[in-house]
Amino acid sequence: MYEPPYRTVLKPYGRALLALAREHENIICLSGDLTKQCEVDLFRDALPARFVHAGMAEANMIGIAAALAREGFLPFVHTFGVFATRRPLDQIINAVAYAALPVRIVGFMPGLSSPGGPSHQAIDDVALMRSIPNMTVIDVADATQAGQVAEATLDVPGPVYIRLKRGEIPVIMPPEHRLDVNHADVLTEGSDVAIFASGMMLPVALAAEQVLHAHGVESSVVNVAVIKPLDVATVLATAASARAVLTVENHSIIGGLGSAVAEVLAESGLGRPLQRVGIRDTFGEAALVANHLFRKYGLGVADVVQAAWRCLGRDEPVPLVPVIEVTEGEYAPV
């Protein structure tokens, strides 16, 4: 059901936000000079009176959004993830989060999906946002969830940070899927390894599950779209049913999904071997293509398979990962 390659679509979030804004007149769209890149050119062209071009002044943009929220509007702020979090952090904390204002901060190009080097790679955004009181943190996995996330957060109290992939977005979830901000999605079930994945790493986890299954290892794959507040019940139930636990994220292993799951396991007293697949304690680098970065920094299918092998203490050679061929309009993990 979840076998790659996946077909891709363009601008699922942008189309959905515009449709939602037509139904809710209090929605305002703000852009930090990355309008087309963040899919909100659709909003700008259709509803220009409710579109604010804030320019490359992210701190000021957050201040504008906070003021709009105080007047009863629901502002959605858009830029790349690194600019949405590091630059205006003080304004997010003091102008938005402290007052628990309903501002939606949408950060595109998460983690190493940008080949632009450390200045453009949001490898710490989840850690930053997760540490802020009143903040909800969401890392959607595919086009289905990207098209649902704006509506799913309508009634979430306080601010929300949303991570979104840019460009061609894979369709992984079936049409009947609904993004639930209160529950993680258990996509496969297995008694050997519990794999918790978020965002762009879900297809990596699903591909690794297939390789492991072919070599006698049964894995649960859980899509953790909402990293804060974490669905503790699902995390504990899935981890308790397995012999080992993996977390898989396009983010530093410090402060993100891996840290969140480790905290839950430790506080509950549930003892399981844990491996965190993600960006180690390092900055990324520039590259012509993001796929190279995912391989170099250990975010590939082979890395997840190898981590599972280590967790289980298997003596056999680590299984080889087959190359998934893709054609135009398709997506597969590296």
Contacts in CASP RR format, 6 or more apart in sequence:
PFRMAT RR
TARGET T0000
AUTHOR 0000-0000-0000
METHOD contacts of the structure
MODEL  1
MYEPPYRTVLKPYGRALLALAREHENIICLSGDLTKQCEVDLFRDALPAR
FVHAGMAEANMIGIAAALAREGFLPFVHTFGVFATRRPLDQIINAVAYAA
LPVRIVGFMPGLSSPGGPSHQAIDDVALMRSIPNMTVIDVADATQAGQVA
EATLDVPGPVYIRLKRGEIPVIMPPEHRLDVNHADVLTEGSDVAIFASGM
MLPVALAAEQVLHAHGVESSVVNVAVIKPLDVATVLATAASARAVLTVEN
HSIIGGLGSAVAEVLAESGLGRPLQRVGIRDTFGEAALVANHLFRKYGLG
VADVVQAAWRCLGRDEPVPLVPVIEVTEGEYAPV
1 174 0 8 1.000
2 172 0 8 1.000
2 187 0 8 1.000
2 188 0 8 1.000
2 206 0 8 1.000
2 221 0 8 1.000
3 206 0 8 1.000
3 210 0 8 1.000
4 203 0 8 1.000
4 206 0 8 1.000
4 207 0 8 1.000
4 324 0 8 1.000
4 331 0 8 1.000
4 332 0 8 1.000
4 333 0 8 1.000
5 324 0 8 1.000
5 325 0 8 1.000
5 326 0 8 1.000
5 327 0 8 1.000
5 330 0 8 1.000
5 331 0 8 1.000
5 332 0 8 1.000
6 142 0 8 1.000
6 170 0 8 1.000
6 171 0 8 1.000
6 172 0 8 1.000
6 203 0 8 1.000
6 330 0 8 1.000
6 331 0 8 1.000
6 332 0 8 1.000
7 170 0 8 1.000
7 171 0 8 1.000
7 329 0 8 1.000
7 330 0 8 1.000
7 331 0 8 1.000
8 143 0 8 1.000
8 168 0 8 1.000
8 169 0 8 1.000
8 170 0 8 1.000
8 171 0 8 1.000
8 329 0 8 1.000
8 330 0 8 1.000
8 331 0 8 1.000
9 143 0 8 1.000
9 168 0 8 1.000
9 169 0 8 1.000
9 171 0 8 1.000
10 167 0 8 1.000
10 168 0 8 1.000
10 169 0 8 1.000
11 39 0 8 1.000
11 42 0 8 1.000
12 143 0 8 1.000
12 144 0 8 1.000
12 146 0 8 1.000
12 147 0 8 1.000
12 169 0 8 1.000
13 39 0 8 1.000
13 106 0 8 1.000
13 146 0 8 1.000
13 147 0 8 1.000
13 149 0 8 1.000
13 150 0 8 1.000
13 164 0 8 1.000
14 39 0 8 1.000
14 40 0 8 1.000
14 42 0 8 1.000
14 43 0 8 1.000
14 147 0 8 1.000
15 39 0 8 1.000
15 42 0 8 1.000
15 147 0 8 1.000
16 146 0 8 1.000
16 147 0 8 1.000
16 148 0 8 1.000
16 149 0 8 1.000
16 150 0 8 1.000
16 151 0 8 1.000
17 27 0 8 1.000
17 29 0 8 1.000
17 39 0 8 1.000
17 40 0 8 1.000
17 42 0 8 1.000
17 43 0 8 1.000
17 76 0 8 1.000
17 150 0 8 1.000
18 42 0 8 1.000
18 43 0 8 1.000
18 46 0 8 1.000
18 47 0 8 1.000
20 27 0 8 1.000
20 150 0 8 1.000
20 151 0 8 1.000
20 154 0 8 1.000
21 27 0 8 1.000
21 29 0 8 1.000
21 43 0 8 1.000
21 47 0 8 1.000
21 50 0 8 1.000
22 47 0 8 1.000
24 74 0 8 1.000
24 154 0 8 1.000
25 50 0 8 1.000
26 72 0 8 1.000
26 73 0 8 1.000
26 74 0 8 1.000
27 50 0 8 1.000
27 73 0 8 1.000
27 74 0 8 1.000
27 75 0 8 1.000
27 76 0 8 1.000
28 50 0 8 1.000
28 51 0 8 1.000
28 52 0 8 1.000
28 65 0 8 1.000
28 68 0 8 1.000
28 73 0 8 1.000
28 74 0 8 1.000
28 75 0 8 1.000
28 76 0 8 1.000
29 40 0 8 1.000
29 43 0 8 1.000
29 44 0 8 1.000
29 47 0 8 1.000
29 50 0 8 1.000
29 51 0 8 1.000
29 52 0 8 1.000
29 75 0 8 1.000
29 76 0 8 1.000
29 78 0 8 1.000
30 51 0 8 1.000
30 52 0 8 1.000
30 54 0 8 1.000
30 61 0 8 1.000
30 64 0 8 1.000
30 65 0 8 1.000
30 75 0 8 1.000
30 76 0 8 1.000
30 77 0 8 1.000
30 78 0 8 1.000
31 38 0 8 1.000
31 40 0 8 1.000
31 44 0 8 1.000
31 51 0 8 1.000
31 52 0 8 1.000
31 53 0 8 1.000
31 54 0 8 1.000
31 55 0 8 1.000
31 78 0 8 1.000
31 79 0 8 1.000
32 53 0 8 1.000
32 54 0 8 1.000
32 55 0 8 1.000
32 56 0 8 1.000
32 57 0 8 1.000
32 58 0 8 1.000
32 61 0 8 1.000
32 77 0 8 1.000
32 78 0 8 1.000
32 79 0 8 1.000
32 83 0 8 1.000
33 53 0 8 1.000
33 54 0 8 1.000
33 55 0 8 1.000
33 56 0 8 1.000
33 79 0 8 1.000
34 78 0 8 1.000
34 79 0 8 1.000
34 80 0 8 1.000
34 83 0 8 1.000
34 108 0 8 1.000
35 41 0 8 1.000
35 44 0 8 1.000
35 53 0 8 1.000
35 78 0 8 1.000
37 80 0 8 1.000
37 108 0 8 1.000
37 166 0 8 1.000
38 78 0 8 1.000
38 79 0 8 1.000
38 80 0 8 1.000
38 106 0 8 1.000
38 107 0 8 1.000
38 108 0 8 1.000
38 164 0 8 1.000
38 166 0 8 1.000
39 78 0 8 1.000
39 108 0 8 1.000
40 51 0 8 1.000
40 76 0 8 1.000
40 78 0 8 1.000
43 50 0 8 1.000
43 51 0 8 1.000
44 51 0 8 1.000
44 53 0 8 1.000
52 61 0 8 1.000
52 64 0 8 1.000
54 60 0 8 1.000
54 61 0 8 1.000
54 64 0 8 1.000
55 61 0 8 1.000
58 79 0 8 1.000
58 83 0 8 1.000
58 84 0 8 1.000
58 87 0 8 1.000
58 88 0 8 1.000
59 87 0 8 1.000
59 88 0 8 1.000
59 90 0 8 1.000
59 91 0 8 1.000
61 77 0 8 1.000
61 79 0 8 1.000
61 88 0 8 1.000
62 77 0 8 1.000
62 88 0 8 1.000
62 91 0 8 1.000
62 92 0 8 1.000
62 95 0 8 1.000
62 96 0 8 1.000
62 103 0 8 1.000
62 105 0 8 1.000
63 91 0 8 1.000
63 95 0 8 1.000
63 96 0 8 1.000
64 75 0 8 1.000
65 75 0 8 1.000
65 77 0 8 1.000
65 96 0 8 1.000
65 103 0 8 1.000
65 105 0 8 1.000
66 91 0 8 1.000
66 95 0 8 1.000
66 96 0 8 1.000
66 99 0 8 1.000
66 101 0 8 1.000
66 103 0 8 1.000
68 75 0 8 1.000
69 75 0 8 1.000
69 96 0 8 1.000
69 101 0 8 1.000
69 102 0 8 1.000
69 103 0 8 1.000
70 99 0 8 1.000
70 101 0 8 1.000
74 102 0 8 1.000
74 104 0 8 1.000
74 154 0 8 1.000
75 103 0 8 1.000
75 104 0 8 1.000
76 104 0 8 1.000
76 106 0 8 1.000
76 150 0 8 1.000
77 84 0 8 1.000
77 103 0 8 1.000
77 104 0 8 1.000
77 105 0 8 1.000
77 106 0 8 1.000
78 84 0 8 1.000
78 106 0 8 1.000
78 107 0 8 1.000
78 108 0 8 1.000
79 106 0 8 1.000
79 107 0 8 1.000
79 108 0 8 1.000
80 107 0 8 1.000
80 108 0 8 1.000
80 109 0 8 1.000
80 114 0 8 1.000
80 120 0 8 1.000
80 122 0 8 1.000
81 107 0 8 1.000
81 108 0 8 1.000
81 109 0 8 1.000
81 110 0 8 1.000
81 122 0 8 1.000
81 125 0 8 1.000
81 163 0 8 1.000
82 109 0 8 1.000
82 114 0 8 1.000
82 119 0 8 1.000
82 120 0 8 1.000
82 121 0 8 1.000
82 122 0 8 1.000
82 125 0 8 1.000
84 105 0 8 1.000
84 106 0 8 1.000
84 107 0 8 1.000
84 122 0 8 1.000
84 125 0 8 1.000
84 161 0 8 1.000
85 92 0 8 1.000
85 105 0 8 1.000
85 107 0 8 1.000
85 122 0 8 1.000
85 124 0 8 1.000
85 125 0 8 1.000
85 128 0 8 1.000
85 129 0 8 1.000
85 161 0 8 1.000
86 122 0 8 1.000
86 124 0 8 1.000
86 125 0 8 1.000
86 128 0 8 1.000
89 128 0 8 1.000
92 105 0 8 1.000
92 129 0 8 1.000
92 132 0 8 1.000
92 159 0 8 1.000
93 132 0 8 1.000
95 101 0 8 1.000
96 103 0 8 1.000
96 105 0 8 1.000
96 159 0 8 1.000
97 132 0 8 1.000
97 133 0 8 1.000
97 134 0 8 1.000
97 135 0 8 1.000
97 158 0 8 1.000
97 159 0 8 1.000
98 133 0 8 1.000
98 134 0 8 1.000
100 134 0 8 1.000
100 157 0 8 1.000
100 158 0 8 1.000
100 159 0 8 1.000
101 158 0 8 1.000
101 159 0 8 1.000
102 156 0 8 1.000
102 157 0 8 1.000
102 158 0 8 1.000
102 159 0 8 1.000
102 160 0 8 1.000
103 158 0 8 1.000
103 159 0 8 1.000
103 160 0 8 1.000
104 150 0 8 1.000
104 153 0 8 1.000
104 159 0 8 1.000
104 160 0 8 1.000
104 162 0 8 1.000
105 129 0 8 1.000
105 159 0 8 1.000
105 160 0 8 1.000
105 161 0 8 1.000
105 162 0 8 1.000
106 162 0 8 1.000
106 164 0 8 1.000
107 122 0 8 1.000
107 125 0 8 1.000
107 161 0 8 1.000
107 162 0 8 1.000
107 163 0 8 1.000
107 164 0 8 1.000
108 164 0 8 1.000
108 165 0 8 1.000
108 166 0 8 1.000
109 120 0 8 1.000
109 121 0 8 1.000
109 122 0 8 1.000
109 165 0 8 1.000
109 166 0 8 1.000
110 122 0 8 1.000
110 125 0 8 1.000
110 139 0 8 1.000
110 163 0 8 1.000
110 164 0 8 1.000
110 165 0 8 1.000
110 199 0 8 1.000
110 200 0 8 1.000
110 250 0 8 1.000
110 251 0 8 1.000
111 121 0 8 1.000
111 122 0 8 1.000
111 123 0 8 1.000
111 125 0 8 1.000
111 250 0 8 1.000
111 251 0 8 1.000
111 279 0 8 1.000
112 121 0 8 1.000
112 123 0 8 1.000
112 250 0 8 1.000
112 279 0 8 1.000
112 284 0 8 1.000
112 290 0 8 1.000
112 293 0 8 1.000
112 294 0 8 1.000
112 297 0 8 1.000
112 299 0 8 1.000
113 165 0 8 1.000
113 166 0 8 1.000
113 200 0 8 1.000
113 250 0 8 1.000
113 290 0 8 1.000
114 120 0 8 1.000
114 121 0 8 1.000
114 122 0 8 1.000
114 290 0 8 1.000
115 286 0 8 1.000
115 287 0 8 1.000
115 288 0 8 1.000
115 289 0 8 1.000
115 290 0 8 1.000
115 292 0 8 1.000
115 293 0 8 1.000
116 286 0 8 1.000
116 287 0 8 1.000
117 283 0 8 1.000
117 284 0 8 1.000
117 285 0 8 1.000
117 286 0 8 1.000
117 287 0 8 1.000
118 283 0 8 1.000
118 284 0 8 1.000
118 285 0 8 1.000
121 283 0 8 1.000
121 284 0 8 1.000
122 163 0 8 1.000
122 251 0 8 1.000
123 251 0 8 1.000
123 252 0 8 1.000
123 279 0 8 1.000
123 283 0 8 1.000
123 284 0 8 1.000
124 251 0 8 1.000
124 252 0 8 1.000
124 254 0 8 1.000
124 255 0 8 1.000
125 161 0 8 1.000
125 163 0 8 1.000
125 251 0 8 1.000
126 137 0 8 1.000
126 139 0 8 1.000
126 163 0 8 1.000
126 227 0 8 1.000
126 249 0 8 1.000
126 251 0 8 1.000
126 255 0 8 1.000
126 256 0 8 1.000
126 257 0 8 1.000
127 251 0 8 1.000
127 252 0 8 1.000
127 254 0 8 1.000
127 255 0 8 1.000
127 256 0 8 1.000
127 259 0 8 1.000
129 135 0 8 1.000
129 137 0 8 1.000
129 161 0 8 1.000
129 228 0 8 1.000
130 137 0 8 1.000
130 227 0 8 1.000
130 228 0 8 1.000
130 255 0 8 1.000
130 256 0 8 1.000
130 260 0 8 1.000
131 255 0 8 1.000
132 159 0 8 1.000
134 157 0 8 1.000
134 158 0 8 1.000
134 159 0 8 1.000
135 158 0 8 1.000
135 159 0 8 1.000
135 160 0 8 1.000
135 161 0 8 1.000
135 228 0 8 1.000
136 153 0 8 1.000
136 156 0 8 1.000
136 158 0 8 1.000
136 159 0 8 1.000
136 160 0 8 1.000
136 161 0 8 1.000
136 181 0 8 1.000
136 226 0 8 1.000
136 228 0 8 1.000
136 229 0 8 1.000
137 160 0 8 1.000
137 161 0 8 1.000
137 226 0 8 1.000
137 227 0 8 1.000
137 228 0 8 1.000
138 149 0 8 1.000
138 153 0 8 1.000
138 160 0 8 1.000
138 161 0 8 1.000
138 162 0 8 1.000
138 163 0 8 1.000
138 181 0 8 1.000
138 225 0 8 1.000
138 226 0 8 1.000
138 227 0 8 1.000
139 162 0 8 1.000
139 163 0 8 1.000
139 198 0 8 1.000
139 199 0 8 1.000
139 224 0 8 1.000
139 225 0 8 1.000
139 227 0 8 1.000
139 249 0 8 1.000
139 257 0 8 1.000
140 146 0 8 1.000
140 149 0 8 1.000
140 162 0 8 1.000
140 163 0 8 1.000
140 164 0 8 1.000
140 179 0 8 1.000
140 199 0 8 1.000
140 225 0 8 1.000
141 172 0 8 1.000
141 173 0 8 1.000
141 197 0 8 1.000
141 198 0 8 1.000
141 199 0 8 1.000
141 200 0 8 1.000
141 202 0 8 1.000
141 203 0 8 1.000
141 223 0 8 1.000
141 225 0 8 1.000
142 169 0 8 1.000
142 170 0 8 1.000
142 171 0 8 1.000
142 172 0 8 1.000
142 173 0 8 1.000
142 202 0 8 1.000
142 203 0 8 1.000
143 169 0 8 1.000
143 170 0 8 1.000
143 171 0 8 1.000
143 172 0 8 1.000
144 171 0 8 1.000
144 172 0 8 1.000
144 173 0 8 1.000
144 174 0 8 1.000
144 175 0 8 1.000
144 177 0 8 1.000
144 179 0 8 1.000
145 173 0 8 1.000
145 177 0 8 1.000
145 179 0 8 1.000
145 225 0 8 1.000
146 164 0 8 1.000
146 165 0 8 1.000
146 169 0 8 1.000
148 178 0 8 1.000
148 179 0 8 1.000
149 162 0 8 1.000
149 164 0 8 1.000
149 179 0 8 1.000
152 179 0 8 1.000
152 180 0 8 1.000
152 181 0 8 1.000
153 160 0 8 1.000
153 162 0 8 1.000
153 181 0 8 1.000
156 181 0 8 1.000
163 199 0 8 1.000
165 199 0 8 1.000
165 200 0 8 1.000
168 329 0 8 1.000
168 331 0 8 1.000
169 331 0 8 1.000
170 203 0 8 1.000
170 331 0 8 1.000
172 202 0 8 1.000
172 203 0 8 1.000
172 206 0 8 1.000
173 185 0 8 1.000
177 185 0 8 1.000
179 225 0 8 1.000
181 225 0 8 1.000
181 226 0 8 1.000
182 226 0 8 1.000
182 231 0 8 1.000
183 231 0 8 1.000
183 234 0 8 1.000
184 196 0 8 1.000
184 222 0 8 1.000
184 223 0 8 1.000
184 224 0 8 1.000
184 225 0 8 1.000
184 226 0 8 1.000
184 231 0 8 1.000
184 234 0 8 1.000
184 235 0 8 1.000
185 222 0 8 1.000
185 223 0 8 1.000
185 225 0 8 1.000
186 220 0 8 1.000
186 221 0 8 1.000
186 222 0 8 1.000
186 234 0 8 1.000
186 238 0 8 1.000
187 206 0 8 1.000
187 221 0 8 1.000
187 222 0 8 1.000
187 223 0 8 1.000
188 206 0 8 1.000
188 209 0 8 1.000
188 219 0 8 1.000
188 220 0 8 1.000
188 221 0 8 1.000
189 218 0 8 1.000
189 220 0 8 1.000
189 241 0 8 1.000
190 218 0 8 1.000
190 219 0 8 1.000
190 220 0 8 1.000
190 241 0 8 1.000
190 242 0 8 1.000
191 218 0 8 1.000
191 241 0 8 1.000
191 242 0 8 1.000
191 243 0 8 1.000
192 212 0 8 1.000
192 216 0 8 1.000
192 217 0 8 1.000
192 218 0 8 1.000
192 219 0 8 1.000
192 242 0 8 1.000
192 243 0 8 1.000
192 244 0 8 1.000
192 308 0 8 1.000
192 312 0 8 1.000
193 212 0 8 1.000
193 217 0 8 1.000
193 218 0 8 1.000
193 219 0 8 1.000
193 220 0 8 1.000
193 242 0 8 1.000
193 243 0 8 1.000
193 244 0 8 1.000
193 245 0 8 1.000
193 246 0 8 1.000
193 308 0 8 1.000
193 311 0 8 1.000
193 312 0 8 1.000
194 219 0 8 1.000
194 220 0 8 1.000
194 222 0 8 1.000
194 238 0 8 1.000
194 239 0 8 1.000
194 241 0 8 1.000
194 242 0 8 1.000
194 244 0 8 1.000
194 245 0 8 1.000
194 246 0 8 1.000
194 272 0 8 1.000
195 205 0 8 1.000
195 208 0 8 1.000
195 209 0 8 1.000
195 219 0 8 1.000
195 220 0 8 1.000
195 221 0 8 1.000
195 222 0 8 1.000
195 246 0 8 1.000
195 247 0 8 1.000
195 248 0 8 1.000
195 304 0 8 1.000
195 308 0 8 1.000
196 222 0 8 1.000
196 224 0 8 1.000
196 235 0 8 1.000
196 238 0 8 1.000
196 245 0 8 1.000
196 246 0 8 1.000
196 247 0 8 1.000
196 248 0 8 1.000
196 257 0 8 1.000
196 258 0 8 1.000
196 261 0 8 1.000
197 204 0 8 1.000
197 205 0 8 1.000
197 206 0 8 1.000
197 221 0 8 1.000
197 222 0 8 1.000
197 223 0 8 1.000
197 224 0 8 1.000
197 247 0 8 1.000
197 248 0 8 1.000
197 249 0 8 1.000
197 257 0 8 1.000
198 223 0 8 1.000
198 224 0 8 1.000
198 225 0 8 1.000
198 227 0 8 1.000
198 248 0 8 1.000
198 249 0 8 1.000
198 250 0 8 1.000
198 251 0 8 1.000
198 257 0 8 1.000
199 223 0 8 1.000
199 225 0 8 1.000
199 249 0 8 1.000
199 250 0 8 1.000
200 250 0 8 1.000
201 248 0 8 1.000
201 249 0 8 1.000
201 250 0 8 1.000
201 277 0 8 1.000
201 278 0 8 1.000
201 299 0 8 1.000
202 221 0 8 1.000
202 223 0 8 1.000
203 331 0 8 1.000
203 332 0 8 1.000
203 333 0 8 1.000
204 248 0 8 1.000
204 299 0 8 1.000
204 300 0 8 1.000
204 301 0 8 1.000
204 304 0 8 1.000
204 333 0 8 1.000
204 334 0 8 1.000
205 221 0 8 1.000
205 246 0 8 1.000
205 248 0 8 1.000
205 304 0 8 1.000
206 221 0 8 1.000
207 301 0 8 1.000
207 321 0 8 1.000
207 324 0 8 1.000
207 332 0 8 1.000
207 333 0 8 1.000
208 219 0 8 1.000
208 248 0 8 1.000
208 301 0 8 1.000
208 304 0 8 1.000
208 305 0 8 1.000
208 308 0 8 1.000
208 321 0 8 1.000
209 219 0 8 1.000
209 221 0 8 1.000
211 301 0 8 1.000
211 305 0 8 1.000
211 319 0 8 1.000
211 321 0 8 1.000
211 322 0 8 1.000
212 218 0 8 1.000
212 219 0 8 1.000
212 305 0 8 1.000
212 308 0 8 1.000
212 319 0 8 1.000
213 219 0 8 1.000
214 319 0 8 1.000
215 316 0 8 1.000
215 319 0 8 1.000
217 308 0 8 1.000
217 312 0 8 1.000
217 314 0 8 1.000
219 242 0 8 1.000
219 308 0 8 1.000
220 238 0 8 1.000
220 241 0 8 1.000
220 242 0 8 1.000
222 234 0 8 1.000
222 235 0 8 1.000
222 238 0 8 1.000
224 230 0 8 1.000
224 231 0 8 1.000
224 235 0 8 1.000
224 257 0 8 1.000
227 256 0 8 1.000
227 257 0 8 1.000
227 260 0 8 1.000
228 260 0 8 1.000
230 260 0 8 1.000
230 261 0 8 1.000
230 264 0 8 1.000
232 264 0 8 1.000
235 261 0 8 1.000
235 264 0 8 1.000
235 265 0 8 1.000
236 264 0 8 1.000
236 265 0 8 1.000
236 268 0 8 1.000
236 270 0 8 1.000
239 245 0 8 1.000
239 261 0 8 1.000
239 265 0 8 1.000
239 270 0 8 1.000
239 272 0 8 1.000
240 270 0 8 1.000
242 272 0 8 1.000
243 272 0 8 1.000
243 273 0 8 1.000
243 311 0 8 1.000
243 312 0 8 1.000
244 272 0 8 1.000
244 273 0 8 1.000
244 274 0 8 1.000
244 275 0 8 1.000
244 308 0 8 1.000
244 311 0 8 1.000
244 312 0 8 1.000
245 261 0 8 1.000
245 265 0 8 1.000
245 272 0 8 1.000
245 273 0 8 1.000
245 274 0 8 1.000
245 275 0 8 1.000
245 311 0 8 1.000
246 274 0 8 1.000
246 275 0 8 1.000
246 276 0 8 1.000
246 277 0 8 1.000
246 304 0 8 1.000
246 307 0 8 1.000
246 308 0 8 1.000
246 311 0 8 1.000
247 253 0 8 1.000
247 257 0 8 1.000
247 258 0 8 1.000
247 261 0 8 1.000
247 262 0 8 1.000
247 274 0 8 1.000
247 275 0 8 1.000
247 276 0 8 1.000
247 277 0 8 1.000
247 278 0 8 1.000
248 257 0 8 1.000
248 277 0 8 1.000
248 278 0 8 1.000
248 304 0 8 1.000
249 256 0 8 1.000
249 257 0 8 1.000
249 258 0 8 1.000
249 276 0 8 1.000
249 277 0 8 1.000
249 278 0 8 1.000
250 278 0 8 1.000
250 279 0 8 1.000
250 294 0 8 1.000
250 299 0 8 1.000
251 257 0 8 1.000
251 278 0 8 1.000
251 279 0 8 1.000
252 278 0 8 1.000
252 279 0 8 1.000
252 280 0 8 1.000
252 281 0 8 1.000
253 259 0 8 1.000
253 276 0 8 1.000
253 277 0 8 1.000
253 278 0 8 1.000
253 279 0 8 1.000
253 280 0 8 1.000
253 281 0 8 1.000
254 281 0 8 1.000
258 276 0 8 1.000
261 274 0 8 1.000
262 274 0 8 1.000
262 276 0 8 1.000
265 271 0 8 1.000
265 272 0 8 1.000
265 274 0 8 1.000
273 311 0 8 1.000
273 312 0 8 1.000
274 311 0 8 1.000
275 307 0 8 1.000
275 308 0 8 1.000
275 310 0 8 1.000
275 311 0 8 1.000
277 298 0 8 1.000
277 299 0 8 1.000
277 303 0 8 1.000
277 304 0 8 1.000
277 307 0 8 1.000
278 297 0 8 1.000
278 298 0 8 1.000
278 299 0 8 1.000
279 297 0 8 1.000
279 298 0 8 1.000
279 299 0 8 1.000
280 297 0 8 1.000
282 297 0 8 1.000
284 293 0 8 1.000
284 297 0 8 1.000
285 293 0 8 1.000
285 296 0 8 1.000
287 293 0 8 1.000
287 296 0 8 1.000
291 334 0 8 1.000
293 299 0 8 1.000
294 300 0 8 1.000
294 333 0 8 1.000
294 334 0 8 1.000
295 334 0 8 1.000
299 334 0 8 1.000
300 333 0 8 1.000
300 334 0 8 1.000
301 321 0 8 1.000
301 333 0 8 1.000
301 334 0 8 1.000
302 318 0 8 1.000
302 320 0 8 1.000
302 321 0 8 1.000
305 318 0 8 1.000
305 319 0 8 1.000
305 321 0 8 1.000
306 318 0 8 1.000
309 318 0 8 1.000
309 319 0 8 1.000
324 332 0 8 1.000
324 333 0 8 1.000
325 332 0 8 1.000
326 332 0 8 1.000
END
